[in-house]
Amino acid sequence: MVLIRPATRAELEEPVGFAMNDPVGFVDADSLREEVAAGRLRPEWSWFAVDGSRIVARALWWGREDSERPLALDFLHVLADVPDRAALAAELMSRAHTEFHAKPEYVLVVPTTGQDADSAVADAVSWRREAAQAAGLTEIIERLRFEWTPAAGVSAPSERLMFRPASDDEFLAVFQRVAVGSLDVATQRGIAATDIVSQARDDLEFYRSCPGERSWWRLAEAMDGTLVGFAIPSATPYHRNVGYLGVVPELRGCRYVDDILCEITRVHAADGADRITATTDVPNTPMAAAFKRANYQVTEVRMVFEAPAG
């Protein structure tokens, strides 16, 4: 009989005997130990399925060092000899969701070759998708992760835009303006579930909670003072990050996105960043094109499974 339970700290730090060779979602023992030591992986957020003395499945949720609850499921593994991997993974997730009183998103990292390019990758994605949906994470967003390094260079400062600090109230107003017609899937879903003001407040609160400095944020204005958009350089626990940027609807199509993205890149590069990461939804092709023009490279594809809003 399979027992589902939280992990012990020792099991997290020393994952002895768990032979994981899936082509997606890999994590090595050293990385696990680092995350546990930092408080980003915790025993109470890590659930195992145990058959006798053997761990046959594990689901490891991640959070920031100061998080009260896990923010995302980062690693989901079931041994290949389990008869129904999807069913066991779904049970594991559902049990944890009950304990969390929440359904955090599940972020599945897929090789950039794509899940259809290799049958092993396709199989690994398939049972995880089935498990996530059975556990109530029925909404899927596919995102591209980009990365900049100093070898890519930094463009000259914009000759069209000025950048200035602004208050939270000013940013809240601009968040609302750029949300209109946004191609960001999470923004669209948030507005549909609540309203544009609530979505803007949630966005503001989220980026204030990120590790980046609030003092980095800037409004973008044309030389005559016309509001164009905003730039939010940010950070993750691991790297500097693009965060968020936006252009007001009436000025889209003029490639102001390039000026704003390059400003964010310059802010981080000036501070000595050796890597800048960014993500955008696959349907947001204009943003993906802007990253490529700025010499950001695609490093991975992320499939994000979420519970329906509301």
N, C-alpha and C positions, 0 to 999 in steps of 0.2 A: 504494500500500500504506500502511495506517495504522500509524504507529509509536506505541507506548504507552511513556511515559517520565515520570520526575519532572520537575517544573517547575524553571526557574532562578529565582533571586531577582528578576531583572529582569522576567521574565514575570509574576510575581506582583504586583510593585509597579506595573507599567505594562501592564495587560491590553489592549494595543492590538489593535483589529481583531476582538475577540470580541463579536459582536453577540448579546446575550442578551435576549430579550423574553418569556420564559416568565412566566406569571402567578403562579408559585410559586417560592420559593427565590431571590428577587432579591438581589443585593448590588452596591453601587456601588463605583467605583474608589477613592474616598476611604476607604471603610470597609475595603476590602482592604488598602490601604497602612497604615492604622492597626493592623490585626490583625497584619500582617507585622512592623511595627516593634516591637510589643509581644511578639512571639515566640509568639503564639497560632495563627498560620498560618505554616508553614515550608515551604521548597522540597521537603524530603524527605518531607513529608506531603501534597504536592500533585501529583497525577498528571494528565498531559495525553495526549490522543490527537491526533496530528498527521498530517495528510494533505498531503504535500508541504511547503509552507511555511505551511500554514494550520492553526491549532488548531481542531479540530472538536468536542472534548469536554474537560471538566475535572471533576475530583473533588477537593475541598479539605477535608481533615480538620483539625479544631480540637483544641487542647489548652490547658491553662493555661500560664502563663509558665514554671512549674517542672516541667511534665510531661515524662517521659522518652519516652512514647509518645502518639500521638493518642488523644483520648477519644471523638470523634464525627465522623462525616462531616456537615458542615454545608451544603455546596454541591455540587450535582450538576447539570451542565449539558451538554446535547448539542445542537448546532445543528439547526434544524428540517429542513434538507435532507439530513441523514444518513438513509439508507434504513431502518435498523433501530436506532432510538435506544436501545431497551431492551437489545439485544444488545451494543452498543458500551459502554454504561454498565456492564453486568454484567462485561464483560471488564476494563474499567478498574478497577472495584472489586476484582475477584478478583486482579489483578496486584498491586495495592497491599496487599491482605490478606496475600499471600504474603511480601511484603517486611516487613510489620509483624509477622509471626508472630502475628497476632491479627485479629479481625473486630470493630472498633469499631462501635457502633450508628450508625444513620443517622437524623438528625432532620430531618424535612421539615415546614417551616412552611407551613400552608395558610390562606388567607383565612377569616375568621370566618363568611363566607357559606356555607362548607362546599363540599366538592369536588363535590357533586351539583347545586349551584345554577347552575353555569356550565359549558358544554361545554369551553371552553378549559382551565379549572381541572381538570376531570375528566380530560381527555387528559393534562395535565402530570403529574397524580398517577399515572395508570394506567401509563405507561411506566416511571416511577421505581419504582413498586411491583413491577412485573415484574422490573426489573433487580435490585433489592434481594433479592428472593426467589431469583433465579437465582444471586446471589453468596453465598447461604447465610444471609441475614438473613430468616429465615422467620417469626419471631415479631413480631407487630405490637401496639403499645400506642397508643391514641389519648388524648392529653392536652389539657386546657384550660389555657391560660396566663391568669392573672389579674394585675391591676395595681391598686395603690392609689396615690393622690396626696393631698396635704394637703387639697385641696378636699373630699374625702370625709369628713373629720373623724375624730376618735378618740373611742371610747366611754370612759366613766368606768371606773376600776379595778373589778375584780370584787369584789363583796361576799360571794361564796361561797367563793373560793379564795385561798390564800396561795401565793407563789412563792419558792423558795429554791434556792441553788446546791447541787450534789451532785457526788460523785466519779464517775469513769468506771465504776467497779464498780456504783454505784447506777443509773446510766443504762443500763448493759448489762442489768441485771435488768428495768428498765422497758421497754426495747426488746423484750425477749422477751415480756413480758405484753401489750403493745399489738399485737404481731404476730398474736396469736390472733384469728382472725376478721377480720383486716384486709381492706379492700376495695382496697388498693393492689396492682396487678397484679405489679409487680416483687417485692414482698414475698412474695406467694403463690408465684411461680415460684421464688424463692430458697429458700424453705422446702421446696418439692417436690423441688428438685435436691439440697439438702444436708440441713439440719435447722434448727430454730428458733434454736439457740444460734449456729450459724455465721452465719445471716442477721443476727442481732442484732450480732454482732461486725463484720460487713461494713458494716452501717449506721453503727455507731459510728465506725469507721475512716473511712468516706466523709465524714461530717459534720465530723470533726476535720480532714480535709484541705481543706475548703472555706475560702474567704477570710474568712468570718466569725470573730468572736472566740469562743473556748471559754468565756470568762467570761460570755457572754450567756445560756448555757444555764440552764434552771430546771426543777425538779420542781414540779408543781402538786398542792397538798394542800387538802383541805377544812379548815374551821376547827378540827375536832377532830383533825387530823393524818392523816386517812385519805388514802392516795395516790389521786389522781384521774388523773394523766397527766403529760405533760411538754411543755415548749415549747423549741424550738431555733430562735431567730432566727439567720439566717445571711446570707450574701452571695454574689454572683457577682462576676466581674471587672468588672461593669458597674453593678450596683445592689444595694441591700439586698434581702433575700429572706426569705420565710417559713421556708424550710428544712424543718423537720419538726415535727409535733405529733401527739399521740396521747392517747387516753383508754382506761383499762383496761376490758376487756370488760364487767364487771359494772356499770359506771356509764354505759355508753353509752345514748343516748336521753334524757338529761337536759339536753342542750345545753351541757354543759361545754366542748364544742369552741368555742363562741362566746367564753367567758371566756378560753380559752387563746389563741385567735387574736387577740383584742383586746389581750392582754398582749404578744404578739409585735409587733403593730402599734405599740403605745405605746413599746416599747423603741426601735424604729427611728425613730419620729416624734420622740422626745425627743432623738435625736442629729441631728436636722435632715434626715432622709431626704426627698428630694423625689419618690421613687418606690420602691415596694415591689412586687416581683414574686413570683409563686407559681404552681405548677402542681399539677394533680390529674388522675388518670385519669378518663376519661369514666364508667366504671361506678361511681365513687365519688360517687354523687349526694349523700349527706349532706354531704361536704366541700365540694362545689361550692355547695350551698345555704348553707353557713356563710360562704363567701367573699362570696356575694351579700348576705347579711344584714349583713356588715361593710363593705359598699359597695366591694368589689373588683369591677372590671369585666373581663369576658372581652375579651382583645385579640387572641388568635390560637388556632388549633388546631394541635397538633403531632402528627404521625404518627411514631412511633418504631419503627424496624425493628431487630431484634436477632437474633443467632444463638441457637439453642436452648441452654439452660444445660446444663452438664456436658461 
